[in-house]
Amino acid sequence: MVEHTLKDSVLPALDSPIAKRRRAWREFKDRSAKYGVAAGGMMVIFAIVLIFFYLLTVVMPLFNGAEMDVESEYEMAANNSRYLTLNEYNDVALTLNMQGQARFFDANDGHLLLEPTLPITADVEITSFSSGSPSTGVFAYGFADGRALLFKQDYKISYPNDKRMITPLIDYPLDKELLVVDADGAALELLTVQSSEEQTTLAAVTADKRLVISSLVREQDFMDEDLYTIEATSSSIELATIAQSTHLKMDIDQRELYLVDSNGMIAYYDITDIAAPRLIQHIKAVPSGTDITSIEFLTGGISILVGRSDGQVDQWFPVRDADNNYTLHNVRSFHDQHAAIVAIAPEYSRKGFVALDQDGVMGIYHTTAERTLLIEPLVDTANAVMALSPRANGLLAVTSAGQAKLLSLDNEHPEVSWHSLWEEVWYESRDKPEHIWQSSSASNDFEPKFSLTPLTFGTIKAAFYAMAVAVPLGILGAIYTAYFMSARMRKVVKPTIEIMEALPTVILGFLAGLWLAPIVEGNLPGVFSILVMLPVMTILTAYLWSRIPSRLRDRIPDGWEAAILVPVVIMVGVVSMLMSPTLELWLFGGNMPQWLNDIGIDFDQRNSLVVGLVMGFAVIPTIFSITEDAIFGVPKHLTIGSLALGATPWQTLTRVVLLTASPGIFSAVMIGLGRAVGETMIVLMATGNTPIMDFNIFEGFRALSANIAVEMPEAEVASSHYRVLFLAALVLFMVTFLFNTVAEVIRQRLRNKYSSL
C-alpha cells in the first residue's frame, strides 16, 4: 500500500491531465527542434548557394566575347585615305592620304574640323608614307629626292563653360624642315619612322635597292630649354635580295627593324648602333604560294603581327637561345578569317588587335589569351582604312569612296581565357611557354599574367606538407589517447591539445616567418636530425622498457607509459640542435643551405618545410579531436567482446576499434584538409609568397587564399584582375565543396559497411 501510494505521488497516470500536458510539451519541443534544425540546415545551404552565385556573377563577364554596335554611318568626300586615327573620346578623327592632305573631322558625323596645310611644296613628289607607334601619333612622308617630312598629331583639351572642347593640331618635333634620309637623293619607296623626345629614327628602302637608316638625337641645352642641337647618324645597306621589298617596320624603342619582301621573307635587323646595323636573321615567314599582305607591331614593340594572303595572322617575336642570341619564332597564329589581311590595328595598352581582310570582314583577337573575340563584316570593300581608339572602345572605318562607319566596342576582358588561366603561355621576352602569375606590370609594354596554375599548385603543396605532418601525429596521438592512455592523463592531454586550436593563425604565421624560419635555416641539420632520431629513440625506448624487470615496470600505472617519452623527446630535441653546427661542418662544409644550392636544390629561408611544421601544428588539434572522439565513442561491448574472445589489445584496436571509428577518422582527415587548403595567414607570412611551380620542400610558393588576401585590396573594382581574384575564390569554393561531397559519400559507405560490428 505504501509502495502504491509512493508511485502515485511521483508518476501521474498516463491519462491524467498532467501527463498529457507533459507529452504535449515534449512533442512540441521535439517538433520545434526538428523543424529548427531543418530550417537552420536549409538556411546554411541557401547561404552557400548565394555565395556560389555571387561569385559566379562576378566571374562570368571574364568569358564574354566582344560586342559592337554601330554608332553612326555617313559619307565623306572621297580622298583615298592612306591612314586613319581616332582619339580616345571617339569623337575626333584624322585622315592622311598620299597627296599630303590631312583632315581632322568629327567622327560622329564627318564634318570637317581642321584641314592643316603641311609644308610640302609642289616640286617634291611623295613616294612613301609611314606612321609611328599609335601611342606617339608620329607620321612621316617620304619624297623622291631622299628627304622626309616628320610631323605629329596632337590635341589640346579645354573646358570653356564646363564643357569639354578638343582642338586638333599638327606639331613638328624637329621643325618644319625636310629631313635628309638618303644622302644620295634616291627616292624613298618604303619608309618607317619612330620618334621620342630624345631620338628620331627613319629607315627607308630606296629606289636603287638600298636600306638607309638615319637617326637624329636631340640634345637639350642645360642652360636654356628652348635651345637644342641635333646629332645625326646614318648608314646604308645594299640589299642583296632580288625580290621586291613590300613592308618596312621599326619598333617603338628604335632598336629593331623588319624588312619584308615579296617572297615572304623577313629580314630582322638590330639597329641599336645606327652606324653599324646588323642582320640577325633572314627567315621564311609564310609557306610558298602565300604572301605577306600586312605587318604591324603589337603594343610594346616586341612582337610583330604578320597578316597573310590566306587570312591567317601570325605573331612573331624574338626568343633568346642558350647562347644568348635572339631569333624570331612564330609563337601563335589566328586563322578565323579567310581572305587576305589588308590592315591590322593593335590596341594601345593591351595585347589585342583588330584585323581587316579583303572581304571587309573584321576580326578582334587577343594574342596571349589566344582568343578570337569577334568576327563580323565591317565594310563592303577592301579599299578601306580603320582606326582603333586608345581605350579600345571605339572603331572607325573609312572606305576609299568616303563611306564611314563609327562603332562602339564592348571588350572588357579579352586577356582572360581557359588557355591563359590554366595552360602554359608563351609570353613575350620568354624563352618558352610557362605558367606565370604577375598581376601587374611596370608599363603597357608588358602585360599582366593571370595563370591560376601556380597558385593552385601552391595551395596543393601547402596542404600536402601540412597534412604530412598533421595526419600521422594527430591520428596516432588520438589512438593512443583514446585507447591506451589512463583516464586521468587523458583529462589533461585532450583539453591541452584542443585548446591549441584557439591560437590565432596570424600569431602562428608571425612566429613562423620571424622566429622559426631563421632557426630552421641556421640549424637545418639539427631539424632533420630530430625528424630522424625521434622515431629511432622512441622505438629504442620502447624496446628498453620491455627489457627491464617487470617489478620496475609495474610501478608505472597502466596508461602512464607515455610520460616516459617526454624526457626522451626533450633530450632528442636538445641534443640534435646542439649537434647541428658540428654536423653541418662535417657533412655540408659548414653551410647546408649553400650546399643545397650548389647541388642544384634552391633554398629559401621561408619555405615549405616551415609552412608544413607550423600549419601541421595548426591542423593537428582538428584531426586529433575528431579522431579521438570517434575512437573513444566506439561501444565498449565491442572492445570487451573482442578481448573476451582472446584477441590482444592491438588486434582489437586494428580489427575492431579502428574499423568502427573509420568514418569519424576519415571525416577528421577531410576537415583537416579543408582547413589546410583554406589557410591564409600562415601561408602568407611563412613563405616567400612567390608563385612558382616547384615541389621542392626548401622553396616557397603562393596559395590561392594568400593571393586573394594580398591583392584584393589593391585590385580595381570590376577589372580583369579583380574578377580573376574572384575566380580564384570560386575555385577554392568548388574544390572545398567537391572534397566535402566526396568525403561525405565515402563516410556514409564506411558507416554502412562497419555498422554491423
HELIX and SHEET records of a PDB file:
HELIX    1   1 VAL A    2  VAL A   10  1                                   9    
HELIX    2   2 PRO A   17  VAL A   59  1                                  43    
HELIX    3   3 MET A   60  PHE A   63  5                                   4    
HELIX    4   4 PRO A  160  ASP A  162  5                                   3    
HELIX    5   5 TRP A  418  TRP A  422  1                                   5    
HELIX    6   6 THR A  453  ILE A  479  1                                  27    
HELIX    7   7 TYR A  480  PHE A  484  3                                   5    
HELIX    8   8 ALA A  487  ILE A  499  1                                  13    
HELIX    9   9 MET A  500  ALA A  502  5                                   3    
HELIX   10  10 THR A  505  LEU A  511  1                                   7    
HELIX   11  11 ALA A  512  LEU A  516  3                                   5    
HELIX   12  12 ALA A  517  GLY A  522  1                                   6    
HELIX   13  13 LEU A  524  ARG A  547  1                                  24    
HELIX   14  14 SER A  550  ARG A  553  1                                   4    
HELIX   15  15 GLU A  561  ILE A  564  5                                   4    
HELIX   16  16 LEU A  565  PHE A  588  1                                  24    
HELIX   17  17 MET A  592  ASP A  598  1                                   7    
HELIX   18  18 SER A  608  PHE A  632  1                                  25    
HELIX   19  19 LYS A  636  ALA A  644  1                                   9    
HELIX   20  20 PRO A  649  THR A  652  1                                   4    
HELIX   21  21 LEU A  653  VAL A  657  3                                   5    
HELIX   22  22 LEU A  658  GLY A  678  1                                  21    
HELIX   23  23 MET A  681  ALA A  686  1                                   6    
HELIX   24  24 LEU A  704  GLU A  711  1                                   8    
HELIX   25  25 MET A  712  GLU A  714  5                                   3    
HELIX   26  26 SER A  720  TYR A  754  1                                  35    
SHEET    1   A 4 GLU A  67  GLU A  75  0                                        
SHEET    2   A 4 GLN A 403  ASP A 410 -1                                        
SHEET    3   A 4 GLY A 394  THR A 399 -1                                        
SHEET    4   A 4 ALA A 384  LEU A 388 -1                                        
SHEET    1   B 4 SER A  81  LEU A  86  0                                        
SHEET    2   B 4 VAL A  92  ASN A  97 -1                                        
SHEET    3   B 4 ALA A 102  ASP A 106 -1                                        
SHEET    4   B 4 LEU A 112  LEU A 114 -1                                        
SHEET    1   C 4 ILE A 126  SER A 131  0                                        
SHEET    2   C 4 VAL A 138  PHE A 143 -1                                        
SHEET    3   C 4 ARG A 147  SER A 158 -1                                        
SHEET    4   C 4 MET A 165  ASP A 171 -1                                        
SHEET    1   D 4 ILE A 126  SER A 131  0                                        
SHEET    2   D 4 VAL A 138  PHE A 143 -1                                        
SHEET    3   D 4 ARG A 147  SER A 158 -1                                        
SHEET    4   D 4 LEU A 179  VAL A 180 -1                                        
SHEET    1   E 4 LEU A 188  SER A 195  0                                        
SHEET    2   E 4 GLN A 199  THR A 206 -1                                        
SHEET    3   E 4 ARG A 210  GLN A 220 -1                                        
SHEET    4   E 4 TYR A 228  GLU A 238 -1                                        
SHEET    1   F 4 SER A 245  MET A 250  0                                        
SHEET    2   F 4 GLU A 256  ASP A 261 -1                                        
SHEET    3   F 4 MET A 265  ASP A 270 -1                                        
SHEET    4   F 4 ARG A 278  LYS A 284 -1                                        
SHEET    1   G 4 ILE A 292  PHE A 297  0                                        
SHEET    2   G 4 ILE A 304  ARG A 308 -1                                        
SHEET    3   G 4 VAL A 313  ARG A 320 -1                                        
SHEET    4   G 4 TYR A 326  PHE A 334 -1                                        
SHEET    1   H 4 ILE A 341  PRO A 346  0                                        
SHEET    2   H 4 GLY A 352  ASP A 357 -1                                        
SHEET    3   H 4 VAL A 361  HIS A 366 -1                                        
SHEET    4   H 4 ARG A 371  PRO A 377 -1                                        
SHEET    1   I 2 TRP A 437  GLN A 438  0                                        
SHEET    2   I 2 LYS A 449  PHE A 450 -1                                        
END                                                                             
